[in-house]
């Protein structure tokens, strides 16, 4: 697992947080929610392969 994925997740978190605050203060709560949801889905797409790899490794470990 690369350190770059941690920096990507942090960057998305910061960006979503700033956009969410700007949208909330301008009265667009629905778009702020959708922005947060989009950030969450993006990060999940990045993380799911690593979780799959973890479960496969654990499965192989207990088969030995």
N, C-alpha and C positions, 0 to 999 in steps of 0.2 A: 504494500500500500504506500502510495506516494504522499509526500507532504503537500504536494500541490492541491490535492483534493480538499485538505483542511483549509488552505488559503482561499480556494474557490467558494467553499461553504461560508466562510467568514465574510467574503466580499458580497455574496448574495444576501446574507443576513443584514449587513450594514446598509446595502442598497435598498432592500425591502423595508427596513426600519425607517430610513429617511423618507422614502416615497410614501410610506404609510402615514407618517406624521404630517407631511405636507398635504396629502389628500384629506386627512381628517380635519386639519385646521381650515381647509378651504370648503368644508362642508360636503365632501364626497366620500362618505363612509363606505358606500357600496364598492366603489372602486378601490378603496384602501383594503377592504376585505379580499377582493379579487386579486390584488397585487400580492398580498400575503399568501393566499392560496396558491398562486402561480409560483412563488418562490419555494414554497414547501414541496410542490410537485416536482419542480426542477431538481431540488436537492435529493428527493427520494429516488428519482431516476438515476442520479449519480451513485447513490449509496446501495441500491438493491443488488448490483452485481457483487459487491464486497460482502454483503450479508449472505448471499447464496454461497459464495466461496467459503465463508466461515462455517456454514452448516455442512457443506460437503467435507471440509477438513475434520470437523467433529465426528461426522458419520464414519469416515475412514479410520479415525482414531479408535472408535469403539468396535470396529469390525476386526481389528488386529488381535 
